[in-house]
Amino acid sequence: MAETKTPAEIAERIQKRRVALMMLFPILYLSQQAPFWLKMLSSQPFRFVDKVQIGAYTLWALALLVLLATGGGLGRSQAVRDLLSDESTREHRAKAYASGFWALILGCAALGVASLFTALSPLIILNALLTLGVVVPCLTFVVLERRALRD
């Protein structure tokens, strides 16, 4: 006989998995950026495959933002989604968005100063800012959620 789980048990399992994936995905996203940065430092022309890879980074960034915004409960019942988006999770998400905002502001300032001393490609600037705007909120959310799970 199959064991049925309550919405609370399902939400708890998803929440733990969400925290693990939200830590892993930004790290993988950053590690996959190495070929882009090596290409930019070498000043070699972009091939078609490099352009496809840049498009894939952008799609992955959007997927990470959707995961952060929805909490990973898509396709679940309304009761499970409500449990996944409780008050503390909404507060953690808001703090994560705020940290992403400040990371973007500081990144813009740093790139502005750096552009005074060296020519920066718009592609470098866009990639750096997109990376900051995605990775910082995801990791902030993970830190806050892990802390809440320990309590």
RODO-2510 file (C-alpha; in nm, 4 decimals, decimal comma):
residues 151
     n   res          X          Y          Z
     1     m     0,0000     0,0000     0,0000
     2     a     0,1404     0,3372    -0,1039
     3     e     0,2163     0,5812     0,1711
     4     t     0,0567     0,9235     0,1240
     5     k     0,2415     1,2284     0,2431
     6     t     0,0844     1,5383     0,3859
     7     p     0,1406     1,8754     0,2158
     8     a     0,3667     1,9733     0,5078
     9     e     0,5902     1,6686     0,4545
    10     i     0,6069     1,7338     0,0809
    11     a     0,6864     2,1025     0,1356
    12     e     0,9611     2,0204     0,3867
    13     r     1,1237     1,7768     0,1440
    14     i     1,1056     2,0312    -0,1401
    15     q     1,2415     2,3059     0,0834
    16     k     1,5494     2,1020     0,1753
    17     r     1,6065     2,0087    -0,1882
    18     r     1,5548     2,3716    -0,2925
    19     v     1,8257     2,4907    -0,0551
    20     a     2,0718     2,2307    -0,1848
    21     l     1,9991     2,3105    -0,5484
    22     m     2,0032     2,6857    -0,4911
    23     m     2,3546     2,6467    -0,3550
    24     l     2,4726     2,4138    -0,6304
    25     f     2,3258     2,5926    -0,9331
    26     p     2,4962     2,9340    -0,8856
    27     i     2,8288     2,7601    -0,8259
    28     l     2,7851     2,5616    -1,1468
    29     y     2,6766     2,8794    -1,3239
    30     l     2,9971     3,0513    -1,2162
    31     s     3,2161     2,7564    -1,3113
    32     q     3,0591     2,7445    -1,6576
    33     q     3,1578     3,1087    -1,7073
    34     a     3,5309     3,0251    -1,7181
    35     p     3,5413     2,9687    -2,0978
    36     f     3,3723     3,3054    -2,1547
    37     w     3,6219     3,4924    -1,9386
    38     l     3,9173     3,3090    -2,0929
    39     k     3,7867     3,3997    -2,4395
    40     m     3,7469     3,7647    -2,3382
    41     l     4,0991     3,7792    -2,1938
    42     s     4,2540     3,6232    -2,5031
    43     s     4,0889     3,8759    -2,7411
    44     q     4,0109     3,5995    -2,9898
    45     p     3,7076     3,6542    -3,2120
    46     f     3,3838     3,4910    -3,1084
    47     r     3,2749     3,1819    -3,2956
    48     f     2,9120     3,0817    -3,3345
    49     v     2,9444     2,8275    -3,0525
    50     d     3,0666     3,1042    -2,8208
    51     k     2,7588     3,3106    -2,9007
    52     v     2,5338     3,0130    -2,8307
    53     q     2,7128     2,9635    -2,4994
    54     i     2,6502     3,3277    -2,4039
    55     g     2,2821     3,2787    -2,4860
    56     a     2,2797     2,9675    -2,2678
    57     y     2,4281     3,1672    -1,9761
    58     t     2,1479     3,4187    -2,0130
    59     l     1,8788     3,1493    -2,0170
    60     w     2,0377     2,9809    -1,7161
    61     a     2,0406     3,3136    -1,5318
    62     l     1,6713     3,3564    -1,6055
    63     a     1,6026     3,0012    -1,4832
    64     l     1,7848     3,0768    -1,1570
    65     l     1,5769     3,3907    -1,1105
    66     v     1,2550     3,1963    -1,1741
    67     l     1,3658     2,9378    -0,9187
    68     l     1,4357     3,2136    -0,6681
    69     a     1,1045     3,3865    -0,7388
    70     t     0,8825     3,0779    -0,7319
    71     g     1,0614     2,8669    -0,4754
    72     g     1,0559     2,5573    -0,6908
    73     g     0,7015     2,4538    -0,6089
    74     l     0,5614     2,4800    -0,9591
    75     g     0,3386     2,1888    -1,0465
    76     r     0,2511     2,1231    -0,6829
    77     s    -0,0797     2,1742    -0,5073
    78     q    -0,1757     2,5167    -0,3775
    79     a    -0,1362     2,3915    -0,0184
    80     v     0,2255     2,2877    -0,0849
    81     r     0,3047     2,6145    -0,2658
    82     d     0,1596     2,8102     0,0269
    83     l     0,3775     2,6169     0,2717
    84     l     0,6860     2,6743     0,0526
    85     s     0,6174     3,0466     0,0443
    86     d     0,5673     3,1117     0,4127
    87     e     0,6413     3,4420     0,5839
    88     s     1,0074     3,3677     0,6590
    89     t     1,0724     3,2511     0,3023
    90     r     0,9172     3,5690     0,1638
    91     e     1,1365     3,7714     0,4014
    92     h     1,4470     3,5774     0,2912
    93     r     1,3538     3,6313    -0,0716
    94     a     1,3128     4,0065    -0,0130
    95     k     1,6520     4,0240     0,1589
    96     a     1,8055     3,8259    -0,1272
    97     y     1,6609     4,0687    -0,3829
    98     a     1,7972     4,3607    -0,1812
    99     s     2,1436     4,2048    -0,1698
   100     g     2,1265     4,1547    -0,5477
   101     f     2,0338     4,5196    -0,5915
   102     w     2,3296     4,6350    -0,3845
   103     a     2,5631     4,3940    -0,5637
   104     l     2,4513     4,5451    -0,8945
   105     i     2,5004     4,9021    -0,7693
   106     l     2,8489     4,8241    -0,6372
   107     g     2,9294     4,6309    -0,9555
   108     c     2,8258     4,9280    -1,1693
   109     a     3,0439     5,1577    -0,9590
   110     a     3,3421     4,9204    -0,9790
   111     l     3,3053     4,8747    -1,3550
   112     g     3,2676     5,2510    -1,3968
   113     v     3,5950     5,3110    -1,2155
   114     a     3,7657     5,0265    -1,4028
   115     s     3,6529     5,1742    -1,7359
   116     l     3,8513     5,4880    -1,6552
   117     f     4,1717     5,2851    -1,6701
   118     t     4,0985     5,0238    -1,9378
   119     a     3,8582     4,9728    -2,2220
   120     l     3,5802     4,7350    -2,1238
   121     s     3,3674     4,5552    -2,3764
   122     p     2,9921     4,5993    -2,3298
   123     l     2,9703     4,2197    -2,3315
   124     i     3,2074     4,1994    -2,0341
   125     i     3,0054     4,4598    -1,8470
   126     l     2,6734     4,2912    -1,9204
   127     n     2,8013     3,9474    -1,8245
   128     a     2,9581     4,0721    -1,5019
   129     l     2,6412     4,2551    -1,3996
   130     l     2,4125     3,9678    -1,4943
   131     t     2,6299     3,7311    -1,2940
   132     l     2,6255     3,9602    -0,9899
   133     g     2,2516     4,0141    -1,0187
   134     v     2,1805     3,6414    -1,0248
   135     v     2,4449     3,4744    -0,8096
   136     v     2,4410     3,7132    -0,5125
   137     p     2,0638     3,6897    -0,4470
   138     c     2,0638     3,3120    -0,4919
   139     l     2,3484     3,2607    -0,2462
   140     t     2,2016     3,5121     0,0001
   141     f     1,8721     3,3233    -0,0105
   142     v     2,0554     2,9946     0,0511
   143     v     2,2406     3,1321     0,3528
   144     l     1,9198     3,2666     0,5074
   145     e     1,7207     2,9490     0,4374
   146     r     1,9948     2,7207     0,5733
   147     r     2,0100     2,9278     0,8882
   148     a     1,6315     2,8994     0,9254
   149     l     1,6373     2,5233     0,8680
   150     r     1,8980     2,4799     1,1425
   151     d     1,6831     2,6691     1,3955
***
